[in-house]
Amino acid sequence: MASTSLSWRESCWRFTRRWLYLVHRWAGIAGCLLIAMWFLSGLVMMYVAFPALSDAERLAGLPPLDLRAVRVSPDAAMAGAGLARFPRSLRLEMMGGRPVYRMIDWDGKPHTVSALDAARIESVDAPAAQEIARRFAGAAAARWVETAERDQWTVPNGLNAWRPLHRIALDDAAGTELYVSARTGEVMRDTNRAERFWNWLGAVPHWLYFTPVRADPPLWRQVVLWTSGVCIAVAVSGIWIGWLRLRVRRRFAHGSAGGTSPYRGWMAWHHIAGLAGSLFLLAWLASGWLSVNPNQWFPGRAFTQPALERYAGQVLPHFPPGDRRALAQAAGPREIRMAWQAGLPVWLVATADAGTVTTRAYRADTGRPLALSAETLTEAAARLVPGARIAGSEWLTQHDAYWYGHHQPRKLPVLRVRFDDAARTWAYIDPANGNLLGRSDSSRRVYRWLFNASHSWDFGWLLRYRPAWDIVVCLLSIAGLVVSVSGVVIGWRRLFRGRRRA
């Protein structure tokens, strides 16, 4: 009976080990190619981001706002857009040579209304887009290239409501191209030749951002999940095999690394480097799999519409016109955002001087500079999470583990308000103007460690002492490349050896 049981266990183990080797061998041939590509492209992404038009770049490109030409009140503009609620965003800026109101409703749809006569602007043709791009860039000339729903540099879903887009080339030395919305006339994206080149080696392969795939978000999400999932299986099976083939006491007579490994050459590199970097490699692949939030395990970063409306203290599409003469002290404003903050109507006036963008806040009803106390902001924040009490609040004057700038800047100082709800919600508020800058809860804070820390290694002590972060991430990436490239070589040798035998 014992012999039969032992034989059964041995058979199960031999079957498991056989499939362990088969999975690692054949899935690893393609998997190691992907992993090597991800490490190489990740090194590029450390220094070249995917093309995007930052808010500072957008404001710097806007012409100075001509307030004397404004004939339409904010209320009339919202009525002209057909809004029944105060929008998520309302701003006044120039479009070509005329002032316009730009709004984004709570469904994410943009609206543009002329500030001259309240006429809705719902389409912008190619010649007009060409002139908008020329003025935006301050270029001598601009050339229309095409009008398309999307291309390689406009695949993200955030641009969907503004499509189609006119692509305008400036024909400058940098090869700059601007994308102007055919619906609203807004400049939505800028790229240059160097940025496009490096992104073909960086973000595009790393995120699998190929236009036919990324144009279908559910398909792209499944591709990311399955490719990274297969690579996780390759890593797990490889770590298991690596430990099975490692000897510390009874060492191999003709092996490498002091006889702890039975392999030589590329196999030895793959074995020893794979074990040395096993935890890093597995955490890096698993965090990449988590990047698309499988099964929506982690909630979003933003507060819901009802919460934001409670904080604003205004729901109806109303905003006082105010006395614009009070804005005369803001020399050459490029944009005026209109918002309700803690029950107060606020002008956020953005100016740009020599490439430096400055935003000042004023009360729209009095024209005076805005002054919000911590008590006022905390009282307004209490409305964000109904049924919960404020557990505490504190000023952040320097970055911490959850509020830090790495690939995007984080404003300081901020007021952090903590709630005692089940999700342990935190709200971050800009004391200068009352803007809600971010939301966090216990789930997002876990995600910060599972994804950001494991994938980007954005630990505070590394980021504070750069280039320490660059050195550590480069060394880890090189270790990952040794494992993956050696796996590619081994796999291709086996493939071609099999072909020669056939």
C-alpha positions as semicolon CSV with decimal commas, in nm:
position;residue;x (nm);y (nm);z (nm)
1;M;0,000;0,000;0,000
2;A;0,282;0,239;0,092
3;S;0,462;0,148;-0,230
4;T;0,150;0,222;-0,435
5;S;0,105;0,559;-0,258
6;L;0,468;0,648;-0,312
7;S;0,445;0,552;-0,678
8;W;0,135;0,769;-0,718
9;R;0,310;1,066;-0,557
10;E;0,615;1,017;-0,776
11;S;0,396;1,001;-1,087
12;C;0,218;1,324;-0,989
13;W;0,547;1,497;-0,922
14;R;0,698;1,381;-1,253
15;F;0,385;1,497;-1,439
16;T;0,394;1,837;-1,262
17;R;0,764;1,884;-1,322
18;R;0,730;1,792;-1,688
19;W;0,461;2,053;-1,743
20;L;0,655;2,304;-1,534
21;Y;0,950;2,272;-1,771
22;L;0,729;2,274;-2,081
23;V;0,541;2,589;-1,977
24;H;0,859;2,772;-1,888
25;R;1,041;2,660;-2,202
26;W;0,782;2,735;-2,467
27;A;0,593;3,024;-2,308
28;G;0,932;3,170;-2,214
29;I;1,042;3,198;-2,577
30;A;0,777;3,462;-2,646
31;G;0,757;3,582;-2,286
32;C;1,126;3,670;-2,260
33;L;1,101;3,873;-2,580
34;L;0,818;4,073;-2,423
35;I;0,999;4,114;-2,092
36;A;1,319;4,231;-2,265
37;M;1,115;4,479;-2,469
38;W;0,941;4,609;-2,155
39;F;1,272;4,665;-1,974
40;L;1,433;4,843;-2,271
41;S;1,128;5,062;-2,336
42;G;1,098;5,134;-1,964
43;L;1,449;5,280;-1,966
44;V;1,341;5,518;-2,243
45;M;1,024;5,612;-2,055
46;M;1,229;5,724;-1,757
47;Y;1,321;6,033;-1,957
48;V;1,072;6,066;-2,246
49;A;0,700;6,070;-2,167
50;F;0,413;5,999;-2,403
51;P;0,317;6,317;-2,594
52;A;0,075;6,538;-2,402
53;L;-0,005;6,907;-2,384
54;S;0,048;7,021;-2,026
55;D;-0,170;7,291;-1,874
56;A;0,131;7,523;-1,856
57;E;0,204;7,470;-2,227
58;R;-0,160;7,528;-2,317
59;L;-0,178;7,851;-2,117
60;A;0,152;7,977;-2,258
61;G;0,017;7,927;-2,611
62;L;-0,310;8,111;-2,555
63;P;-0,322;8,475;-2,671
64;P;-0,391;8,743;-2,408
65;L;-0,759;8,763;-2,320
66;D;-0,945;9,067;-2,455
67;L;-1,193;9,137;-2,174
68;R;-1,330;9,449;-2,347
69;A;-1,468;9,228;-2,626
70;V;-1,671;9,010;-2,387
71;R;-2,043;9,083;-2,435
72;V;-2,199;8,768;-2,289
73;S;-2,237;8,682;-1,920
74;P;-2,143;8,338;-1,783
75;D;-2,511;8,263;-1,719
76;A;-2,602;8,345;-2,081
77;A;-2,314;8,129;-2,205
78;M;-2,431;7,831;-1,998
79;A;-2,786;7,883;-2,123
80;G;-2,655;7,898;-2,481
81;A;-2,482;7,563;-2,425
82;G;-2,807;7,415;-2,294
83;L;-2,668;7,329;-1,950
84;A;-2,910;7,251;-1,667
85;R;-2,636;7,233;-1,400
86;F;-2,321;7,426;-1,331
87;P;-2,057;7,245;-1,540
88;R;-1,755;7,057;-1,420
89;S;-1,536;7,321;-1,587
90;L;-1,606;7,677;-1,708
91;R;-1,341;7,907;-1,847
92;L;-1,304;8,217;-2,062
93;E;-1,023;8,239;-2,319
94;M;-0,944;8,351;-2,672
95;M;-1,009;8,140;-2,980
96;G;-0,840;8,298;-3,278
97;G;-0,932;8,664;-3,245
98;R;-1,248;8,632;-3,035
99;P;-1,323;8,547;-2,671
100;V;-1,515;8,226;-2,603
101;Y;-1,653;8,038;-2,306
102;R;-1,541;7,676;-2,286
103;M;-1,738;7,431;-2,072
104;I;-1,718;7,062;-1,991
105;D;-2,041;6,914;-1,858
106;W;-2,069;6,626;-1,612
107;D;-2,091;6,375;-1,897
108;G;-1,748;6,488;-2,018
109;K;-1,884;6,663;-2,327
110;P;-1,717;6,993;-2,425
111;H;-1,917;7,303;-2,521
112;T;-1,786;7,624;-2,676
113;V;-1,995;7,944;-2,685
114;S;-1,891;8,277;-2,831
115;A;-1,852;8,553;-2,571
116;L;-1,953;8,803;-2,841
117;D;-2,306;8,682;-2,918
118;A;-2,364;8,351;-2,726
119;A;-2,355;8,153;-3,053
120;R;-2,259;7,788;-3,014
121;I;-1,940;7,679;-3,190
122;E;-1,974;7,315;-3,290
123;S;-1,729;7,276;-3,577
124;V;-1,399;7,426;-3,684
125;D;-1,275;7,373;-4,040
126;A;-0,918;7,305;-4,149
127;P;-0,823;7,666;-4,247
128;A;-0,948;7,797;-3,911
129;A;-0,761;7,520;-3,726
130;Q;-0,448;7,605;-3,921
131;E;-0,471;7,969;-3,811
132;I;-0,540;7,870;-3,448
133;A;-0,230;7,648;-3,448
134;R;-0,016;7,922;-3,605
135;R;-0,119;8,175;-3,340
136;F;-0,079;7,922;-3,060
137;A;0,279;7,844;-3,157
138;G;0,368;8,199;-3,265
139;A;0,487;8,050;-3,594
140;A;0,527;8,228;-3,925
141;A;0,322;7,960;-4,101
142;A;0,134;7,639;-4,038
143;R;0,036;7,357;-4,271
144;W;-0,272;7,136;-4,248
145;V;-0,178;6,768;-4,278
146;E;-0,498;6,572;-4,220
147;T;-0,820;6,549;-4,022
148;A;-0,861;6,211;-3,854
149;E;-1,041;6,046;-3,567
150;R;-0,714;5,925;-3,416
151;D;-0,355;5,843;-3,495
152;Q;-0,061;5,702;-3,301
153;W;-0,023;6,011;-3,080
154;T;-0,391;6,073;-3,010
155;V;-0,505;5,725;-2,905
156;P;-0,588;5,793;-2,535
157;N;-0,959;5,787;-2,450
158;G;-0,943;6,130;-2,286
159;L;-0,953;6,291;-2,633
160;N;-1,267;6,109;-2,753
161;A;-1,512;6,394;-2,689
162;W;-1,297;6,635;-2,895
163;R;-1,258;6,415;-3,204
164;P;-1,197;6,439;-3,497
165;L;-0,868;6,627;-3,475
166;H;-0,691;6,844;-3,731
167;R;-0,318;6,768;-3,749
168;I;-0,122;7,085;-3,822
169;A;0,252;7,086;-3,901
170;L;0,460;7,394;-3,824
171;D;0,752;7,285;-4,044
172;D;1,001;7,413;-3,787
173;A;1,341;7,265;-3,706
174;A;1,192;7,048;-3,427
175;G;0,925;6,899;-3,655
176;T;0,644;7,023;-3,429
177;E;0,286;6,915;-3,496
178;L;-0,026;7,039;-3,319
179;Y;-0,366;6,869;-3,295
180;V;-0,669;7,100;-3,300
181;S;-1,019;6,978;-3,218
182;A;-1,255;6,996;-3,517
183;R;-1,542;7,040;-3,268
184;T;-1,417;7,314;-3,039
185;G;-1,104;7,464;-3,195
186;E;-0,891;7,383;-2,889
187;V;-0,528;7,278;-2,922
188;M;-0,533;6,933;-2,764
189;R;-0,185;6,789;-2,819
190;D;0,162;6,879;-2,939
191;T;0,442;6,650;-3,056
192;N;0,787;6,696;-3,207
193;R;1,014;6,475;-3,414
194;A;1,242;6,366;-3,127
195;E;0,946;6,291;-2,901
196;R;0,781;6,077;-3,167
197;F;1,104;5,887;-3,238
198;W;1,178;5,802;-2,876
199;N;0,819;5,704;-2,807
200;W;0,841;5,433;-3,072
201;L;1,115;5,290;-2,848
202;G;0,944;5,380;-2,521
203;A;0,575;5,424;-2,437
204;V;0,429;5,273;-2,757
205;P;0,578;4,922;-2,717
206;H;0,580;4,937;-2,336
207;W;0,207;5,010;-2,308
208;L;0,123;4,817;-2,627
209;Y;-0,012;5,150;-2,753
210;F;-0,046;5,045;-3,115
211;T;-0,331;5,238;-3,276
212;P;-0,547;4,945;-3,399
213;V;-0,535;4,785;-3,052
214;R;-0,560;5,100;-2,839
215;A;-0,856;5,228;-3,045
216;D;-1,060;4,945;-2,890
217;P;-1,020;4,994;-2,510
218;P;-1,170;4,657;-2,401
219;L;-0,949;4,474;-2,653
220;W;-0,638;4,667;-2,544
221;R;-0,712;4,594;-2,180
222;Q;-0,745;4,222;-2,246
223;V;-0,422;4,219;-2,450
224;V;-0,234;4,381;-2,160
225;L;-0,386;4,145;-1,904
226;W;-0,312;3,828;-2,103
227;T;0,038;3,918;-2,220
228;S;0,149;4,026;-1,874
229;G;-0,033;3,726;-1,722
230;V;0,159;3,483;-1,944
231;C;0,485;3,653;-1,849
232;I;0,398;3,617;-1,479
233;A;0,347;3,243;-1,538
234;V;0,687;3,231;-1,710
235;A;0,851;3,406;-1,414
236;V;0,683;3,186;-1,150
237;S;0,771;2,864;-1,331
238;G;1,126;2,988;-1,385
239;I;1,175;3,070;-1,018
240;W;1,043;2,726;-0,923
241;I;1,275;2,550;-1,167
242;G;1,565;2,772;-1,059
243;W;1,532;2,661;-0,697
244;L;1,496;2,297;-0,802
245;R;1,823;2,318;-0,998
246;L;2,016;2,504;-0,728
247;R;2,258;2,316;-0,501
248;V;2,425;2,466;-0,199
249;R;2,562;2,159;-0,016
250;R;2,617;1,881;-0,271
251;R;2,743;2,103;-0,549
252;F;2,778;2,011;-0,914
253;A;3,125;1,902;-1,024
254;H;3,109;2,076;-1,360
255;G;2,881;2,374;-1,306
256;S;2,906;2,748;-1,265
257;A;2,880;2,984;-0,965
258;G;3,095;2,754;-0,754
259;G;2,900;2,447;-0,855
260;T;2,565;2,575;-0,729
261;S;2,427;2,572;-1,084
262;P;2,460;2,280;-1,327
263;Y;2,465;2,516;-1,627
264;R;2,727;2,704;-1,823
265;G;2,720;2,996;-2,063
266;W;2,385;3,157;-2,136
267;M;2,202;2,896;-1,927
268;A;2,413;2,982;-1,624
269;W;2,347;3,355;-1,668
270;H;1,976;3,284;-1,696
271;H;1,974;3,057;-1,390
272;I;2,179;3,270;-1,149
273;A;2,049;3,611;-1,259
274;G;1,693;3,479;-1,256
275;L;1,722;3,365;-0,896
276;A;1,906;3,679;-0,782
277;G;1,643;3,910;-0,932
278;S;1,344;3,680;-0,890
279;L;1,153;3,890;-0,636
280;F;1,210;4,213;-0,825
281;L;1,115;4,058;-1,160
282;L;0,799;3,895;-1,026
283;A;0,687;4,213;-0,845
284;W;0,759;4,422;-1,154
285;L;0,555;4,195;-1,384
286;A;0,267;4,160;-1,136
287;S;0,248;4,537;-1,086
288;G;0,237;4,583;-1,463
289;W;-0,057;4,344;-1,471
290;L;-0,225;4,555;-1,202
291;S;-0,176;4,873;-1,405
292;V;-0,504;4,819;-1,592
293;N;-0,692;4,761;-1,265
294;P;-0,827;4,408;-1,329
295;N;-1,185;4,355;-1,214
296;Q;-1,184;4,722;-1,108
297;W;-1,041;4,626;-0,770
298;F;-0,924;4,980;-0,699
299;P;-1,162;5,281;-0,711
300;G;-1,084;5,600;-0,900
301;R;-0,884;5,896;-0,773
302;A;-1,159;6,158;-0,814
303;F;-1,461;6,240;-0,602
304;T;-1,803;6,172;-0,752
305;Q;-2,018;6,443;-0,909
306;P;-2,255;6,471;-0,608
307;A;-1,958;6,506;-0,372
308;L;-1,800;6,778;-0,585
309;E;-2,129;6,967;-0,610
310;R;-2,175;6,951;-0,234
311;Y;-1,825;7,089;-0,186
312;A;-1,885;7,368;-0,440
313;G;-2,212;7,466;-0,277
314;Q;-2,374;7,543;-0,616
315;V;-2,570;7,321;-0,854
316;L;-2,764;7,560;-1,079
317;P;-2,594;7,712;-1,388
318;H;-2,534;8,051;-1,231
319;F;-2,222;8,261;-1,183
320;P;-2,214;8,633;-1,100
321;P;-2,073;8,851;-1,380
322;G;-1,880;9,062;-1,127
323;D;-1,684;9,375;-1,204
324;R;-1,412;9,282;-1,452
325;R;-1,232;9,609;-1,387
326;A;-1,102;9,441;-1,074
327;L;-0,898;9,214;-1,302
328;A;-0,701;9,505;-1,443
329;Q;-0,424;9,432;-1,192
330;A;-0,367;9,095;-1,360
331;A;-0,158;9,200;-1,659
332;G;-0,239;9,008;-1,976
333;P;-0,456;8,723;-1,843
334;R;-0,460;8,420;-2,073
335;E;-0,755;8,245;-1,913
336;I;-1,019;8,299;-1,646
337;R;-1,165;7,991;-1,485
338;M;-1,494;8,034;-1,304
339;A;-1,571;7,797;-1,020
340;W;-1,764;7,769;-0,698
341;Q;-1,533;7,687;-0,409
342;A;-1,675;7,626;-0,062
343;G;-1,989;7,819;-0,155
344;L;-1,801;8,118;-0,299
345;P;-1,780;8,225;-0,667
346;V;-1,411;8,233;-0,763
347;W;-1,215;8,367;-1,058
348;L;-0,891;8,177;-1,124
349;V;-0,691;8,415;-1,342
350;A;-0,394;8,262;-1,526
351;T;-0,116;8,479;-1,667
352;A;0,192;8,373;-1,860
353;D;0,514;8,574;-1,862
354;A;0,832;8,447;-2,028
355;G;0,703;8,091;-2,013
356;T;0,612;8,113;-1,643
357;V;0,244;8,057;-1,569
358;T;0,094;8,218;-1,258
359;T;-0,260;8,170;-1,131
360;R;-0,426;8,410;-0,887
361;A;-0,765;8,365;-0,723
362;Y;-1,026;8,638;-0,673
363;R;-1,378;8,646;-0,535
364;A;-1,602;8,704;-0,837
365;D;-1,870;8,882;-0,632
366;T;-1,633;9,141;-0,482
367;G;-1,329;9,135;-0,712
368;R;-1,099;9,106;-0,410
369;P;-0,820;8,849;-0,374
370;L;-0,953;8,523;-0,239
371;A;-0,866;8,432;0,119
372;L;-0,984;8,096;0,248
373;S;-0,910;7,990;0,604
374;A;-0,837;7,633;0,704
375;E;-1,166;7,633;0,898
376;T;-1,364;7,736;0,587
377;L;-1,199;7,469;0,373
378;T;-1,243;7,201;0,637
379;E;-1,611;7,290;0,678
380;A;-1,664;7,264;0,301
381;A;-1,465;6,938;0,284
382;A;-1,692;6,786;0,549
383;R;-1,966;6,778;0,283
384;L;-1,760;6,550;0,057
385;V;-1,830;6,231;0,253
386;P;-2,181;6,240;0,399
387;G;-2,230;6,042;0,716
388;A;-1,860;6,056;0,801
389;R;-1,678;6,277;1,049
390;I;-1,347;6,448;0,998
391;A;-1,081;6,243;1,174
392;G;-0,817;6,512;1,138
393;S;-0,651;6,763;0,907
394;E;-0,296;6,883;0,859
395;W;-0,089;7,107;0,635
396;L;0,159;6,931;0,409
397;T;0,457;7,150;0,334
398;Q;0,672;6,872;0,190
399;H;0,607;6,555;-0,005
400;D;0,523;6,232;0,176
401;A;0,466;5,871;0,070
402;Y;0,125;5,944;-0,086
403;W;0,154;6,306;-0,202
404;Y;0,470;6,341;-0,404
405;G;0,587;6,463;-0,741
406;H;0,758;6,218;-0,974
407;H;0,624;6,209;-1,331
408;Q;0,378;6,487;-1,249
409;P;0,420;6,785;-1,013
410;R;0,234;6,797;-0,683
411;K;0,148;7,135;-0,538
412;L;0,267;7,239;-0,193
413;P;0,150;7,343;0,057
414;V;-0,181;7,152;0,063
415;L;-0,443;7,089;0,325
416;R;-0,508;6,719;0,383
417;V;-0,844;6,635;0,540
418;R;-0,897;6,281;0,673
419;F;-1,236;6,114;0,726
420;D;-1,343;5,829;0,953
421;D;-1,554;5,651;0,688
422;A;-1,505;5,282;0,606
423;A;-1,279;5,368;0,310
424;R;-1,060;5,602;0,522
425;T;-1,093;5,878;0,263
426;W;-0,845;6,165;0,237
427;A;-0,901;6,491;0,049
428;Y;-0,623;6,722;-0,070
429;I;-0,716;7,091;-0,105
430;D;-0,519;7,386;-0,245
431;P;-0,538;7,658;0,023
432;A;-0,465;7,933;-0,230
433;N;-0,784;7,885;-0,430
434;G;-0,986;7,602;-0,274
435;N;-0,930;7,358;-0,561
436;L;-0,977;6,991;-0,477
437;L;-0,646;6,847;-0,593
438;G;-0,694;6,480;-0,519
439;R;-0,866;6,200;-0,336
440;S;-0,720;5,896;-0,168
441;D;-0,861;5,605;0,030
442;S;-0,721;5,290;0,186
443;S;-0,757;5,099;-0,143
444;R;-0,569;5,365;-0,344
445;R;-0,297;5,373;-0,081
446;V;-0,254;4,996;-0,110
447;Y;-0,241;5,037;-0,489
448;R;0,033;5,296;-0,445
449;W;0,258;5,026;-0,297
450;L;0,143;4,739;-0,518
451;F;0,186;4,932;-0,842
452;N;0,385;5,255;-0,810
453;A;0,645;5,128;-0,564
454;S;0,684;4,786;-0,729
455;H;0,687;4,915;-1,087
456;S;0,845;5,261;-1,072
457;W;1,041;5,233;-0,747
458;D;0,925;5,581;-0,651
459;F;1,031;5,560;-0,289
460;G;1,070;5,900;-0,127
461;W;1,429;5,850;-0,016
462;L;1,531;5,763;-0,375
463;L;1,342;6,053;-0,532
464;R;1,485;6,303;-0,286
465;Y;1,842;6,213;-0,374
466;R;1,840;6,182;-0,751
467;P;2,023;6,051;-0,941
468;A;2,001;5,774;-0,679
469;W;1,664;5,674;-0,825
470;D;1,805;5,669;-1,180
471;I;2,100;5,451;-1,077
472;V;1,888;5,199;-0,884
473;V;1,622;5,167;-1,155
474;C;1,884;5,133;-1,430
475;L;2,071;4,860;-1,239
476;L;1,749;4,669;-1,173
477;S;1,649;4,704;-1,539
478;I;1,989;4,572;-1,649
479;A;1,940;4,271;-1,421
480;G;1,600;4,214;-1,578
481;L;1,754;4,243;-1,924
482;V;2,018;3,982;-1,838
483;V;1,745;3,737;-1,736
484;S;1,519;3,806;-2,034
485;V;1,786;3,835;-2,305
486;S;1,955;3,515;-2,191
487;G;1,614;3,348;-2,202
488;V;1,561;3,475;-2,558
489;V;1,899;3,334;-2,668
490;I;1,832;2,998;-2,504
491;G;1,482;2,979;-2,651
492;W;1,586;3,065;-3,005
493;R;1,872;2,818;-2,991
494;R;1,628;2,546;-2,892
495;L;1,387;2,646;-3,168
496;F;1,652;2,640;-3,439
497;R;1,800;2,319;-3,302
498;G;1,456;2,161;-3,331
499;R;1,425;2,283;-3,691
500;R;1,765;2,138;-3,782
501;R;1,663;1,803;-3,633
502;A;1,338;1,810;-3,830
